Amino acid sequence: MKVGILTIGNELTSGKTQDTNSSFIVREVNRQGWEVAMMMAVGDDTPEIGKALAHILAAADAVIVTGGLGPTADDITTDAIAAAFGLKLYTDETALEKIRQRFAKRNYHWTGNNAKQAMFPEGAEPIANPVGTAWGFSLKRDGKIVAVMPGVPVEARQMLTDGVIPRLRREFPHAARHVAVKIIKLSGIGESSVDQILAPVDFAGMGVALGSYPNFPEIQLALTARDADQGTAEERVRAAAVAVTEKLKKHIFAFDGDTLEGVVAALLTEKHLTLAVAESCTGGLITDRLTDVPGSSLFLERAAVTYSNLSKSELLGVPEEVIGKFGAVSRETAILMAEGVRRIGHTDLGLAATGIAGPSGGTDVKPVGTVFIALADGRTTVCRDFLLAGGRRRIKVAASQFALILLKDYLSGHEHG
Amino acid sequence: MKVGILTIGNELTSGKTQDTNSSFIVREVNRQGWEVAMMMAVGDDTPEIGKALAHILAAADAVIVTGGLGPTADDITTDAIAAAFGLKLYTDETALEKIRQRFAKRNYHWTGNNAKQAMFPEGAEPIANPVGTAWGFSLKRDGKIVAVMPGVPVEARQMLTDGVIPRLRREFPHAARHVAVKIIKLSGIGESSVDQILAPVDFAGMGVALGSYPNFPEIQLALTARDADQGTAEERVRAAAVAVTEKLKKHIFAFDGDTLEGVVAALLTEKHLTLAVAESCTGGLITDRLTDVPGSSLFLERAAVTYSNLSKSELLGVPEEVIGKFGAVSRETAILMAEGVRRIGHTDLGLAATGIAGPSGGTDVKPVGTVFIALADGRTTVCRDFLLAGGRRRIKVAASQFALILLKDYLSGHEHG
């Protein structure tokens, strides 16, 4: 089965926004064992939307449309699709009620034009939006399906997996082949190095497709196998994952939907270890990532963002002489920060990062991107140093990544007691 | 003038690679004052390439094509375009010689199929590739231009600015119009309310296009005007911005490239005020955002992420009895956190946030999303409470936004001294 993708919005053609939905949809469609016939993006323009639909449906069995379902005047997707097929609109009372309830629950101000989001072309089946007010819909015409979702990425992703893909599977029951996918997440290595290291592996010969998706500070490898038999597809992916793991073991930090902070949180919780964090150059980002994990209050006692030298002394007990002699960005300071925050937090572990995020503050000896990361457990304190490339945000993100990796490596090889 | 973009390659439809060329081309085309009519992506498929070209050229004056110019068998773009217009291929001797020289200089192995990269449709003008072996070309048919570039991003970017854009400017000398754009950033209001409030403003009558782009927790409004005269375009946008500001003043926090944290940082720096932050539910995110701004060490003294009740007492001096009586998530605790962190940080201002980010921890009286934000300046302490919707990350992001807005509002209306 062939699927086309149509993205609608002036923000795309004006260059205001980059389309991130298409690549996600392409991935999901391919995961089903279906083919992507083409992708198109047009502005909020009724005749162009109609022509685009006709062009895509001439080559594909289904088209997935995103964008232009909002309540405002420039959101014309529903109207344009109805016009393209000569259909009138109707109001779906269930959708209207759910949207109203969503507004009431959040004390949002209900305006008349919100009712527009419960209107669909005649014959369309609404698709619920669990994370927003713009409902989607699917429409069957001449044996082909038009499925429409909002453009907001978080809403589109949810609706694609919960609503659109199941509906397409239902409409085209014989098109689906079994698919097995394994995502492997890597850090601390470049994409071209990964490519070179994996070059000798004959993935095609294993019946597996390899996709590589850099998503700083990570690289995600996707191993995909399709077969009439689910077990066979899974077995192939498993074998390929073993081959990748053999070659890239030390760079792998998570699989599938897991995040680095999620893996660290699970290890801390499982081992009943508590953590305190002292951050300088990362400015709170390490703690922000850890507290994104539900239940992080079980292990995270406190964190100190010690931006000034005084705060490093007062809060963490780093002697002023150490900072004076070695600098706030030094191995010595990093180690004392980790030990200090562990002590004041009464925790099992203390994690610290200090560095120069730039753009100013660098010297010949300690250029921008110099970062020291230390981990103290009350017996020993380890410290690693890094020279990170890029702008301020990129250095913060990379430093937080290496701090969490240091913690993960420690926890993976460590038995508490 | 209208330009279409066509990206060619199975790696795009299979999800192996993400298209990064289109967004770059969109931006450059818009910078010229031209419009992007549409974007398309198709696989390496001769009939589909032909149909895509026809579809785009029905709506656009020119099409910029990338991908499929390499030496291998699946690189069929040149053949497909020649076939679409019924043209034969010819070898350009200059291009052939340059490609040969490039191979010789780098000691690359010359294979027969490399000569393919010097072949173009009859009537096409070759476009040199300064950074690779795949030359591009442009072709004029019925007053419309087809410009073709390789898919490798670094080569496509170079050829676009050096070869394709100048050629399009030469072919359409009267098409270039000047563009003025103003971005207005809003917070604390929904997209549909913005739409309704601005409905009475006749932007079209002012010669300005209004775009609305929700980007949680912000809404960005883009005002765009095009004119033969740059001054006129800018004047129109300025007038429209005044109209928007009049209606939405209290929700506007920044313009153009400015961020909320950047505006707050500039105000603190300008007023020579120092800040300490105490975070609970936001987990470090407020401080992370502030420290994204270069030079934030000028005003940010320290921050404490006091996740445990003990840390609130020990670090910030919030009495255990207050937490026991009113709860860690309460107006009383928020106020004492702000005052406490200001005191220990020896700063002019103390900012604090405490709340329930969920998914667990909510009660009937204090459901998930309850957040208190307090700001202390040594004379008075203000506290605002919020009931925020969404998942854990969304609540953290919204809480950090409202904390920074509270700070910005205070600084905007405040003279130090």
Interface residues (C-beta under 8 A of the other chain):
Chain A: N10 E11 L12 T13 S14 G15 K16 T17 Q18 D19 S22 S23 V26 R27 V29 N30 E35 V36 A37 M38 M39 M40 A41 V42 G43 E48 K51 A52 H55 A58 A59 G70 P71 T72 A73 D74 K105 R106 N107 Y108 H109 T111 N113 N114 V131 V152 A209 G211 S212 Y213 A222 V277 E279 T282 G283 G284 L285 I286 T287 D288 L290 T291 D292 P294 G295 S296 S297 L300 E301 R302 A303 A304 V305 T306 Y307 S308 L310 S311 E314 L315 I344 G345 H346 A357 G358 P359 S360 R392 R393 K396
Chain B: L12 T13 S14 G15 K16 Q18 D19 S22 S23 V26 R27 V29 N30 E35 V36 A37 M38 M39 M40 A41 V42 G43 E48 K51 A52 H55 A58 A59 G190 E191 S192 S193 D195 Q196 A199 A209 L210 G211 S212 Y213 P214 Q220 A222 T224 V277 E279 T282 G283 G284 L285 I286 T287 D288 L290 T291 D292 P294 G295 S296 S297 L300 E301 R302 A303 A304 V305 T306 Y307 S308 L310 S311 E314 L315 I344 G345 H346 A357 G358 P359 S360 L387 A389 G390 R392 R393 K396
